[in-house]
């Protein structure tokens, strides 16, 4: 069973993601997530940027820096040798 997480965007909307894989690089926890299923589903890379002191939930954001995105996508591609990852900015 795939782990699910709920991400709340700036507008307060909850978006459900399915965690495909996670890894740690240079002390930062990265998640490869998707909002759907199937072979053509879009995937996103998120990183943990801290913890909400009020309720103890992790705070994540989408990786947007091109170099960071390229580097971590290669790590996920190696971890998931049966999955093709194509970076789109």
C-alpha positions as CSV (number, residue, x, y, z in Angstrom):
1,X,0.0,0.0,0.0
2,X,1.3,3.4,-1.0
3,X,1.7,6.0,1.7
4,X,-0.5,9.1,1.3
5,X,0.3,12.6,2.4
6,X,-1.9,15.7,2.4
7,X,-0.3,19.0,1.3
8,X,-2.1,22.2,2.1
9,X,-1.4,24.9,-0.5
10,X,-1.3,28.7,0.0
11,X,-5.0,29.0,-0.6
12,X,-5.7,26.5,2.3
13,X,-6.8,23.7,-0.2
14,X,-5.8,20.2,0.7
15,X,-4.2,18.2,-2.1
16,X,-3.6,14.4,-1.6
17,X,-0.3,12.9,-2.9
18,X,0.9,9.4,-3.0
19,X,4.5,8.8,-1.9
20,X,6.4,6.8,-4.5
21,X,9.9,7.1,-2.9
22,X,11.8,9.1,-0.4
23,X,15.5,9.7,0.2
24,X,17.8,11.9,2.1
25,X,20.6,13.9,0.5
26,X,22.9,16.3,2.3
27,X,20.7,16.1,5.4
28,X,17.5,17.1,3.5
29,X,14.6,14.6,3.2
30,X,13.1,14.5,-0.4
31,X,9.9,12.9,-1.5
32,X,8.9,11.8,-4.9
33,X,5.1,12.1,-5.0
34,X,2.3,11.8,-7.5
35,X,-1.3,13.1,-7.5
36,X,-2.6,10.2,-9.6
37,X,-1.9,6.7,-10.7
38,X,-1.0,5.1,-14.0
39,X,2.0,5.1,-16.2
40,X,1.6,8.6,-17.4
41,X,1.0,10.2,-14.0
42,X,2.8,13.5,-13.2
43,X,5.3,13.2,-10.4
44,X,6.7,16.0,-8.2
45,X,9.7,16.3,-6.0
46,X,9.1,17.9,-2.6
47,X,11.5,18.5,0.2
48,X,11.1,18.8,3.9
49,X,11.9,22.4,5.0
50,X,11.1,22.2,8.7
51,X,8.4,21.4,11.1
52,X,5.3,23.3,12.2
53,X,5.8,24.1,15.9
54,X,2.1,24.3,16.6
55,X,1.0,20.8,15.5
56,X,4.3,19.0,14.8
57,X,3.5,18.4,11.1
58,X,6.3,18.5,8.6
59,X,6.5,21.5,6.3
60,X,7.3,20.6,2.7
61,X,7.7,22.6,-0.5
62,X,8.1,21.7,-4.2
63,X,11.7,21.7,-5.5
64,X,11.8,24.5,-8.0
65,X,15.6,25.1,-8.4
66,X,16.6,23.6,-11.7
67,X,20.0,22.3,-10.5
68,X,18.6,20.8,-7.3
69,X,15.7,19.3,-9.3
70,X,18.0,17.7,-11.8
71,X,20.3,16.3,-9.1
72,X,17.6,14.8,-7.0
73,X,15.7,13.4,-10.0
74,X,18.9,11.4,-10.9
75,X,18.9,10.0,-7.4
76,X,15.3,8.9,-7.7
77,X,15.9,7.5,-11.2
78,X,18.7,5.3,-9.7
79,X,16.4,4.2,-6.8
80,X,13.6,3.3,-9.1
81,X,15.3,1.6,-12.1
82,X,11.9,0.6,-13.6
83,X,10.6,4.2,-13.7
84,X,11.4,6.8,-16.2
85,X,11.8,10.3,-14.8
86,X,11.6,13.3,-17.1
87,X,12.3,16.7,-15.6
88,X,10.0,19.5,-16.8
89,X,10.4,23.0,-15.5
